[in-house]
Structure formats: C-alpha cells, structure tokens
Amino acid sequence: MISHQLANGLRIRVAPMLHTRSATLALCFGTGSRYEAAEEQGIAHLVEHMLFKGSARYPTAQSISEAIEGVGGVLNASTDKELTVYWSKVASRHTDLAFDLLSDMVRSPRLDDEELDKEKRVVLEELGLAQDAPGEWVHQLLSETLWPDQPLGREIAGTPETVNSQTPGSIARYIRRTHGLANAVLTVAGNADPDHVIKLAEHRLGDVGEPAPAWVSATSAPESAQVSIQVRPTEQAYLAVGGYALPRNDPDRFALRLANAILGDGMSSRLFLEVREHLGLAYDVSSYVVGFHDAGALVVAAGVDPDQSHEALDAILREIDRLRQGPVPETELRKVKEYIKGRTWLGLEDSYSVANWYGAQALLSREELSPDDALERLEAVTADDVLRVTQRIFSGPWLNLAYIGPDPDADRFRERLTAR
C-alpha cells in the first residue's frame, strides 16, 4: 500500500491489485450523523443523496448516471455515524473519468432547490421503509435506548421534521463544515498507477482543505437496565439485547472481536447452536460489535415466536453468562480465529472492500493497520484475554433490551435483565 499526503492535508492511499482489470476509487470523509446538531438530524444522509443530483460539470442526475454507466461503472455512497464514503468502481482504463466525476460531485455540487424537494421525499420513503422492517428497526430502538437524546442514538436518516427543514443553504453549510479535504482520504484499490493517482489528486483536489469538524462526546451508561418496547401486531417478536462495549481504538478490541465471534457470529457460534439448533427458540440469532471514537456496544439480536420471547431471552443471557465464567477452550478459540481470518480475506477479494478498509483505517484509527497486521493482533489474543474482556464488558448495568412485537410483559423482561 502506498501512502501520500497533499499540502492541503488530503491523505491518499493506493493499494495496487494488479491481477484485476478494474479499480475502485473512494473519497472517504470523517463525518456522519454523529456530527449533526439535533435540528440537523438526517442532513448527513441527505447530503449524500444530493451529491448525486448534479455538479458543475455533470449538471443533472442523468448526466452523472450516464457518465458512469456509459463505461459500465458503478457509483455509490454510504453514510454512517462517523464515516461518509463516495465511491466508484470502473474498468481500470476509465479511472480518470471516475476520479473526475467523484471530485466534481463532492467539490462542486449544484444543490438545486427543486431537486432537494424531490430528494426529501425519497429520503422520507426510505425512512418509512426502515420503520416498516421491525427486524431492522429494533436495532435503532436499542441505539436510542443506549444513547438517548444523543447523536449516536439518533436515526441516521433523520425525522420528517428535520429532513423537511433543510434548505440548499443548510446543505451547503454542512458540506463546508464536514467535507473539507483535510478531513478526507482518497483511497484507490485495483489496477491503478499510484503516481498517476497522486497527480490526479493534486490537479483536482489540491485546493485548501478545511479542518475536521468536532463531535459530541457520548454520555455515561445508565445505572439500571433499560427496556424499550414497541407493540406491533407482528407474527414474530424481535429482540435486541445489548450494552456498552469498547471504543474503536481500545487495546482490547481484538479480544472483544473474538469474544463476539464465539458468542454469536456464524452458524457454529454458541448462540446459534444453543438457541436455534438445540432449543429451537429462534429462526435467527446472532451478535455483533460496533465501535465509535469514544463508545461502543455489543448486541445480540433474535427473531422469535412471541410466546417464547422470555425463554429466548433467558437462553441468550445464559450464554452471555457462560462466556464470562471461564476461559474459552483452546480448540474453540483456534476455530474462531480461523473463521475470522477466512472471512476477512474473503471480504477483501473485492477492490471496493480494500479501498474501504484503508480509508476507514486512515480516518478512524489511531494506527493504520493492514489486514495482515490486524490478523496478527488477533492471532496473539489468548483465552485469558477473551475472559478478561468479557468480564470487563459484561458487568454492572450492562444489559438493555429493545423489543418489537405483540404486547409483552415488560416487567418480566426487566426482572430477567436485573437478575443477572
């Protein structure tokens, strides 16, 4: 991987993959919904949409799509809580076109008033679709439970009120505040010449870069288990059990990743084997970790028969307890390490994944690790490390619950959580 930095602070990372005939270019910004004021909620996501609606040299959404699809390329973007990425994947001979298109979209958006009104309606349809999917929305409900009235807990797409309140002026101000080139990383992965990429960046992205924006610190954990319930007449009940974990750069993050894989990542995880295969209490059950600058969470999610929701919760809590009671057997630890290694390498076969890896590392991590570096850290984790991190995480007022489904016994849920 080749690293370079322009005088304006723009970082460039080029990962050659010369066996391919394509390249992925990504402009990654260290911003997202966490950087919004309450009245701006959803503006980061709305900005992402608006950058596809026209720019100085590509004045309409149609001209943007025709430019990239005219060479068989792909153009897309994503907005998260702390990272926004605009990217394109093209045959390598069209790298210059993709770069020209991306840079013009980001640096010279048109922000047409009529197009903004159209895109607001699209975003609100997207928000409604998310709310209509209880298996997805339960995760948002848990985020609101963990970080109430905070940017980390708010829905990325915003609310109808905050989305409709945005104007071309507010959009432009947000872009100036958050999309500065000193707050960006250009990553290119695939069949690309690093020297040529740097020359392109100096030509199109060499102007003065604004500094990185500030984010609001997350508040401390509540002193008791929280239960959030949305009653819906669904055929299945959806549970999300979780609590605070580690910030993204915590030294124990590799041990936590292994602990999560043991607990609920994959069909050979403890939760899947016990809750689904042995007890038959859930069609699907899994766990995951998220990490932010100063906070994090570990979450277990399951879809269950409403009449078995309490039994399913008990089974989940037993597996959490078991993980913090004693060291993981070496055979199980070895199996999980190989599982993570294999999934990591499979995920990095695509140039987009490689570009995204290095962009996120440069913007979000205190140290930039290659995949080999990260897996070497993972390999060094011991069973005692896993036990230490689970005892560190699964203690005190750790457990919280979000539930969507037919009317449950909320007090019974709370009793189960507080008894642990």
VEXDOLUM-361596 format. One record per residue (C-alpha): residue in three letters; x, z, y. Coordinates in steps of 0.001 Angstrom, whole numbers. Layout:
BEGIN
code; X; Z; Y
ALA; X; Z; Y
...
END
This chain:
BEGIN
code; X; Z; Y
MET; 0; 0; 0
ILE; 1368; -989; 3427
SER; 717; 1250; 6455
HIS; 924; 314; 10139
GLN; -408; 1676; 13398
LEU; -1070; -221; 16624
ALA; -131; 1174; 20014
ASN; -3795; 1994; 20701
GLY; -3994; 4273; 17656
LEU; -5733; 1894; 15236
ARG; -4410; 2550; 11754
ILE; -4009; -345; 9330
ARG; -3810; -40; 5562
VAL; -3253; -3106; 3374
ALA; -3457; -2810; -423
PRO; -2329; -6110; -1983
MET; -4175; -7128; -5171
LEU; -2530; -10475; -5741
HIS; -4263; -11131; -9064
THR; -7548; -11651; -7184
ARG; -8761; -14645; -5186
SER; -10699; -12535; -2702
ALA; -10160; -9845; -116
THR; -12251; -7024; 1313
LEU; -11845; -6101; 4966
ALA; -13289; -2797; 6155
LEU; -13432; -1232; 9589
CYS; -13904; 2486; 8988
PHE; -14798; 4909; 11791
GLY; -14573; 8676; 11673
THR; -18132; 9220; 12771
GLY; -21617; 9544; 11337
SER; -24746; 11643; 11598
ARG; -22712; 14835; 11986
TYR; -21625; 13650; 15427
GLU; -25177; 13401; 16780
ALA; -26965; 15761; 19139
ALA; -30410; 16876; 17949
GLU; -32170; 14393; 20224
GLU; -29958; 11590; 18884
GLN; -30733; 12146; 15209
GLY; -30564; 8814; 13411
ILE; -28623; 6997; 16142
ALA; -25510; 6503; 13970
HIS; -27612; 4754; 11342
LEU; -29469; 2758; 13990
VAL; -26160; 1618; 15496
GLU; -25100; 347; 12077
HIS; -28262; -1763; 11943
MET; -27890; -3063; 15498
LEU; -24364; -4347; 14983
PHE; -25820; -6945; 12610
LYS; -28263; -8230; 15236
GLY; -25849; -10237; 17347
SER; -22485; -10148; 19126
ALA; -20658; -12089; 21826
ARG; -19512; -14985; 19624
TYR; -22275; -14623; 16999
PRO; -25298; -14072; 19252
THR; -28045; -13664; 16638
ALA; -28577; -12041; 13269
GLN; -28976; -15526; 11819
SER; -25635; -16729; 13174
ILE; -23933; -13673; 11674
SER; -25503; -14132; 8255
GLU; -24921; -17903; 8238
ALA; -21263; -17444; 9177
ILE; -20508; -15153; 6251
GLU; -22856; -16667; 3677
GLY; -21658; -20123; 4624
VAL; -18409; -19300; 2845
GLY; -20056; -17317; 25
GLY; -19003; -13988; 1506
VAL; -20671; -10588; 1630
LEU; -21201; -8496; 4782
ASN; -22497; -4944; 4741
ALA; -22145; -1459; 6196
SER; -22865; 2175; 5425
THR; -23422; 5317; 7478
ASP; -22693; 8765; 6080
LYS; -22383; 12153; 7748
GLU; -18718; 11812; 8675
LEU; -17853; 8184; 7961
THR; -19219; 4799; 9031
VAL; -17907; 1621; 7392
TYR; -18434; -2047; 8256
TRP; -17039; -4383; 5633
SER; -16874; -7940; 4387
LYS; -15671; -9467; 1133
VAL; -14661; -13117; 1099
ALA; -12529; -15607; -763
SER; -9026; -14908; 479
ARG; -8761; -18187; 2386
HIS; -11619; -17011; 4628
THR; -10001; -13724; 5637
ASP; -9602; -14859; 9259
LEU; -13309; -15632; 9552
ALA; -14329; -12268; 8108
PHE; -11948; -10489; 10449
ASP; -13227; -12399; 13484
LEU; -16821; -11628; 12560
LEU; -16291; -7921; 11893
SER; -14225; -7336; 15005
ASP; -16731; -9135; 17244
MET; -19686; -7231; 15780
VAL; -18009; -3884; 16366
ARG; -16359; -4532; 19734
SER; -18930; -6814; 21410
PRO; -22471; -6091; 20137
ARG; -25323; -7603; 22154
LEU; -27799; -4687; 21820
ASP; -30813; -6788; 22726
ASP; -33868; -4715; 23714
GLU; -36312; -6795; 21666
GLU; -34079; -6692; 18615
LEU; -33745; -2926; 18982
ASP; -37535; -2538; 18869
LYS; -37645; -4609; 15681
GLU; -34861; -2630; 14076
LYS; -36502; 692; 14885
ARG; -39474; -421; 12802
VAL; -37141; -1405; 9953
VAL; -35396; 1980; 10039
LEU; -38711; 3843; 10016
GLU; -39817; 1813; 6997
GLU; -36531; 2778; 5329
LEU; -37151; 6443; 6166
GLY; -40657; 6263; 4746
LEU; -39344; 4693; 1564
ALA; -36848; 7541; 1142
GLN; -39554; 10156; 1637
ASP; -41725; 8416; -955
ALA; -38988; 8872; -3607
PRO; -39121; 12593; -4482
GLY; -36165; 12354; -6837
GLU; -34043; 11314; -3856
TRP; -35755; 13327; -1145
VAL; -35219; 16633; -2951
HIS; -31510; 16306; -2123
GLN; -32348; 16023; 1584
LEU; -34618; 19054; 1258
LEU; -31730; 21050; -205
SER; -29399; 19899; 2602
GLU; -31929; 21185; 5132
THR; -32031; 24461; 3203
LEU; -28251; 24850; 3182
TRP; -27674; 23780; 6800
PRO; -30922; 24386; 8709
ASP; -31077; 23066; 12276
GLN; -27555; 21647; 11964
PRO; -26250; 18067; 11881
LEU; -25083; 18444; 8259
GLY; -28624; 19297; 7189
ARG; -30456; 16546; 9020
GLU; -31646; 13287; 7515
ILE; -29179; 10506; 8345
ALA; -31955; 8036; 9197
GLY; -33435; 10422; 11767
THR; -37077; 11072; 12562
PRO; -39721; 8746; 14021
GLU; -39460; 10598; 17338
THR; -35672; 10457; 17678
VAL; -35390; 6874; 16440
ASN; -38093; 5614; 18803
SER; -36474; 7390; 21756
GLN; -33251; 5356; 21564
THR; -32525; 2633; 24109
PRO; -29846; -40; 24467
GLY; -28158; 2354; 26896
SER; -28086; 5290; 24479
ILE; -26842; 2993; 21713
ALA; -24034; 1688; 23944
ARG; -23022; 5222; 24949
TYR; -22891; 6324; 21321
ILE; -20704; 3336; 20392
ARG; -18297; 4098; 23251
ARG; -18106; 7748; 22211
THR; -17603; 7226; 18482
HIS; -16320; 3713; 17783
GLY; -13006; 3920; 19565
LEU; -10108; 2225; 17845
ALA; -8094; 5448; 17837
ASN; -10889; 6775; 15622
ALA; -10741; 3807; 13244
VAL; -8878; 2494; 10232
LEU; -8723; -1169; 9276
THR; -8281; -1496; 5520
VAL; -7730; -4732; 3648
ALA; -7594; -4892; -136
GLY; -7127; -8002; -2230
ASN; -5196; -11222; -1908
ALA; -4033; -10789; 1683
ASP; -713; -11024; 3529
PRO; -3; -7696; 5299
ASP; 1954; -9320; 8128
HIS; -896; -11713; 8831
VAL; -3432; -8861; 8810
ILE; -1358; -6926; 11359
LYS; -1120; -9999; 13608
LEU; -4887; -10477; 13440
ALA; -5433; -6829; 14356
GLU; -3027; -6990; 17291
HIS; -4843; -10066; 18600
ARG; -8462; -8931; 18158
LEU; -8226; -5130; 18116
GLY; -5235; -4402; 20288
ASP; -7122; -3136; 23347
VAL; -7145; 511; 24408
GLY; -8740; 2867; 21889
GLU; -10905; 5847; 22795
PRO; -10141; 9251; 21223
ALA; -12020; 10637; 18236
PRO; -15299; 12440; 19025
ALA; -15957; 16112; 18336
TRP; -18196; 17514; 15612
VAL; -20244; 20708; 15446
SER; -18981; 23387; 13056
ALA; -21225; 24375; 10159
THR; -22618; 27907; 10267
SER; -22041; 30528; 7585
ALA; -24090; 30966; 4430
PRO; -27432; 32824; 4397
GLU; -27395; 36324; 2955
SER; -30046; 35668; 298
ALA; -31226; 32852; -1954
GLN; -33384; 30291; -171
VAL; -36250; 28379; -1803
SER; -37718; 25253; -169
ILE; -40816; 23669; -1698
GLN; -42782; 20504; -1012
VAL; -46006; 20392; -3000
ARG; -46841; 16867; -4172
PRO; -49133; 15613; -6969
THR; -46254; 14053; -8905
GLU; -46087; 13545; -12658
GLN; -42614; 15085; -12716
ALA; -41127; 18018; -10838
TYR; -37780; 17571; -9099
LEU; -35295; 20408; -8773
ALA; -32077; 20602; -6769
VAL; -30165; 23833; -7283
GLY; -27042; 24392; -5265
GLY; -24954; 26241; -2776
TYR; -21879; 26215; -634
ALA; -18638; 24998; -2160
LEU; -15370; 23777; -619
PRO; -14370; 21760; 2428
ARG; -12953; 18337; 1682
ASN; -9302; 19323; 2024
ASP; -9365; 22700; 267
PRO; -6437; 23091; -2169
ASP; -8900; 23969; -4951
ARG; -10814; 20695; -4624
PHE; -9261; 19164; -7733
ALA; -10160; 22195; -9825
LEU; -13693; 22022; -8432
ARG; -13953; 18344; -9354
LEU; -13074; 19215; -12930
ALA; -15496; 22144; -12953
ASN; -18283; 19854; -11752
ALA; -17482; 17244; -14422
ILE; -17592; 19919; -17108
LEU; -20884; 21225; -15774
GLY; -22902; 18073; -15157
ASP; -21062; 14783; -14702
GLY; -21955; 12427; -17537
MET; -23857; 12469; -20802
SER; -21283; 14661; -22539
SER; -21399; 17358; -19835
ARG; -22642; 20839; -20648
LEU; -25853; 20493; -18668
PHE; -26812; 17175; -20221
LEU; -26089; 18311; -23753
GLU; -27895; 21635; -23384
VAL; -30794; 20985; -21011
ARG; -31677; 17493; -22195
GLU; -30309; 16946; -25687
HIS; -30673; 20446; -27136
LEU; -33655; 21906; -25270
GLY; -35432; 18693; -24221
LEU; -36332; 20179; -20838
ALA; -35326; 17252; -18616
TYR; -35128; 13487; -18798
ASP; -32149; 13563; -16467
VAL; -29910; 16388; -15294
SER; -26576; 16154; -13503
SER; -24367; 17795; -10914
TYR; -22190; 16613; -8040
VAL; -19989; 17945; -5265
VAL; -19840; 16969; -1604
GLY; -17108; 17931; 830
PHE; -17027; 17797; 4618
HIS; -14449; 18778; 7243
ASP; -15347; 22474; 7153
ALA; -18026; 22833; 4480
GLY; -19130; 21619; 1083
ALA; -21708; 22039; -1653
LEU; -22157; 21809; -5395
VAL; -25606; 20659; -6501
VAL; -27404; 20444; -9837
ALA; -30401; 18095; -9911
ALA; -33024; 17601; -12609
GLY; -36357; 15888; -13148
VAL; -38584; 17986; -15419
ASP; -42113; 18459; -16674
PRO; -43773; 20700; -14038
ASP; -44869; 23131; -16733
GLN; -41241; 23521; -17823
SER; -39629; 23829; -14400
HIS; -38925; 27543; -14708
GLU; -37480; 27163; -18201
ALA; -35312; 24293; -16984
LEU; -34074; 26391; -14073
ASP; -33184; 29208; -16471
ALA; -31206; 26821; -18666
ILE; -29326; 25462; -15644
LEU; -28474; 28949; -14457
ARG; -27194; 29920; -17910
GLU; -24748; 27005; -17887
ILE; -23546; 27924; -14405
ASP; -23023; 31499; -15605
ARG; -21172; 30340; -18698
LEU; -18753; 28297; -16628
ARG; -17678; 31333; -14611
GLN; -17450; 33756; -17542
GLY; -14291; 32469; -19212
PRO; -11701; 29682; -19340
VAL; -12718; 26215; -20453
PRO; -11301; 25335; -23907
GLU; -8252; 23107; -23643
THR; -9894; 20365; -25717
GLU; -12839; 20204; -23320
LEU; -10541; 20258; -20295
ARG; -8485; 17379; -21716
LYS; -11619; 15350; -22447
VAL; -12910; 15797; -18906
LYS; -9576; 14874; -17336
GLU; -9527; 11620; -19288
TYR; -13153; 10985; -18319
ILE; -12364; 11309; -14601
LYS; -9219; 9202; -14880
GLY; -11067; 6420; -16650
ARG; -13982; 6431; -14221
THR; -11589; 6430; -11268
TRP; -9710; 3367; -12487
LEU; -12902; 1550; -13433
GLY; -14258; 2194; -9955
LEU; -11109; 856; -8313
GLU; -11150; -2516; -10061
ASP; -13097; -3928; -7105
SER; -11333; -4631; -3813
TYR; -14155; -3005; -1819
SER; -13594; 288; -3643
VAL; -9861; 95; -2981
ALA; -10397; -625; 728
ASN; -12892; 2221; 980
TRP; -10519; 4621; -811
TYR; -7691; 4092; 1664
GLY; -9971; 4078; 4692
ALA; -11536; 7402; 3727
GLN; -8133; 8888; 2924
ALA; -6730; 7915; 6313
LEU; -9724; 9169; 8313
LEU; -10896; 12213; 6398
SER; -7949; 13692; 4515
ARG; -5062; 15765; 5821
GLU; -2762; 13855; 3476
GLU; -3236; 10292; 2284
LEU; -3183; 10165; -1490
SER; -3006; 7061; -3621
PRO; -5210; 7046; -6728
ASP; -2097; 7857; -8779
ASP; -1298; 10804; -6510
ALA; -4841; 12161; -6733
LEU; -4956; 11876; -10514
GLU; -1570; 13564; -10781
ARG; -3005; 16526; -8848
LEU; -5991; 16521; -11165
GLU; -3772; 16473; -14246
ALA; -1950; 19590; -13008
VAL; -5153; 21683; -12957
THR; -5277; 24373; -15663
ALA; -8155; 26133; -17358
ASP; -7301; 29219; -15292
ASP; -7594; 27122; -12117
VAL; -11073; 25985; -13147
LEU; -12119; 29552; -13886
ARG; -10744; 30768; -10573
VAL; -12612; 28149; -8561
THR; -15909; 28708; -10385
GLN; -15654; 32448; -9800
ARG; -14825; 31733; -6176
ILE; -17791; 29392; -5727
PHE; -20496; 30833; -7976
SER; -20583; 34269; -6354
GLY; -22599; 36130; -3752
PRO; -25640; 34336; -2276
TRP; -24641; 31036; -3807
LEU; -27877; 29856; -5379
ASN; -30527; 27980; -3428
LEU; -33368; 25780; -4658
ALA; -35282; 22763; -3399
TYR; -38389; 21727; -5343
ILE; -40789; 18795; -5041
GLY; -43769; 18604; -7374
PRO; -47081; 20212; -8285
ASP; -47729; 23669; -6837
PRO; -45218; 26061; -8443
ASP; -44791; 29823; -8440
ALA; -42302; 30163; -5577
ASP; -41837; 33906; -6052
ARG; -40948; 33338; -9681
PHE; -38290; 30824; -8634
ARG; -36873; 33292; -6123
GLU; -36748; 36082; -8701
ARG; -34749; 33886; -11087
LEU; -32260; 32985; -8388
THR; -31733; 36505; -7064
ALA; -31377; 37936; -10572
ARG; -28120; 36013; -11056
END
